[in-house]
């Protein structure tokens, strides 16, 4: 049954990043006058990372609002501004049909993404994207890896260290080279060119940096030296795997590791950003493409993701796939890789936003 869009009232909910006094700038990017003094956001828990990914949400919400209005929906945006009481008052007053959930954190802490979704659950208001449990679990990379491994989904071998003092040759069970990541961040936060290490001393220094600056454990994984594939998935009954997109690292300067760093993802103008270009569709043998799609789809279902997601996969030199991350509620700005994959099958940006809303509405009407 066709949904009468003009009778659907959508609240596009986001949280504007805050600038705190303890910022040690990692990177800055100019933004439009609309955002006034907002040029950056710090991870409060990290002691100084500028989270440009959250600033990107401000740009995406304008694009999403425009796309939904073009499809005939009634929309209204709301900035939580880290004030949960205001959010609840807004929802009780506006009584939206559905919430388009764009909240990625609260008070600079990514873990609060799940808590905001929990508020929607408690108020019994339909919303797009994944549940609090899925958002929280996928944010914890080790928990995700353990769940996937239980279901025989291949991931890189790993260990977790709370301090560099825990590392020695006797307890390191991994083969070098190794990549070091923060345990509980997304959007490539904390991943830099020196995150790939080739010896114990470099590993110790990088783990020390992650644990001290980001105030969380370090996840260390055996580095998969090969190609990186992004798998966009849309829908629920059944979910559809969109054409595969590959990150082309050939434009990186000599000596830069072929990985998607924070700068590569968010800092326009940086060598990493300019040197990592998305290509869609990825050129792969048919049997490998089929295997990647099935693994990504299995991961999507195992992690109980809803509506849309991106599964990042690394291929080794023999084209064996390993799941890096499952990303619920991924970046869906108009120039994101997710949209690139959707366009490959003829979907417009408006079509994708409409599909996300329609899938969420179908779930609420059962």
MONOR-V670834 format. One record per run of one state. SS is the DSSP state (~ for helix, > for strand, _ for the rest). FROM is the first residue (numbers start at 1). TO is the last residue. Records with the same first field share a line. If there is no record, write none. Layout:
BEGIN
SS->FROM-TO ; FROM-TO
END
This chain:
BEGIN
_->1-4 ; 8-8 ; 15-32 ; 36-41 ; 43-43 ; 47-49 ; 51-51 ; 71-73 ; 80-83 ; 95-97 ; 102-105 ; 107-108 ; 110-111 ; 123-126 ; 128-131 ; 140-140 ; 151-157 ; 162-163 ; 167-177 ; 183-192 ; 198-199 ; 214-217 ; 223-226 ; 235-239 ; 242-244 ; 249-261 ; 267-270 ; 276-276 ; 281-285 ; 303-307 ; 316-320 ; 329-336 ; 344-348 ; 365-366
~->5-7 ; 33-35 ; 44-46 ; 52-70 ; 84-94 ; 112-122 ; 132-139 ; 141-150 ; 164-166 ; 193-195 ; 200-213 ; 262-266 ; 271-275 ; 286-302 ; 337-343 ; 349-364
>->9-14 ; 42-42 ; 50-50 ; 74-79 ; 98-101 ; 106-106 ; 109-109 ; 127-127 ; 158-161 ; 178-182 ; 196-197 ; 218-222 ; 227-234 ; 240-241 ; 245-248 ; 277-280 ; 308-315 ; 321-328
END
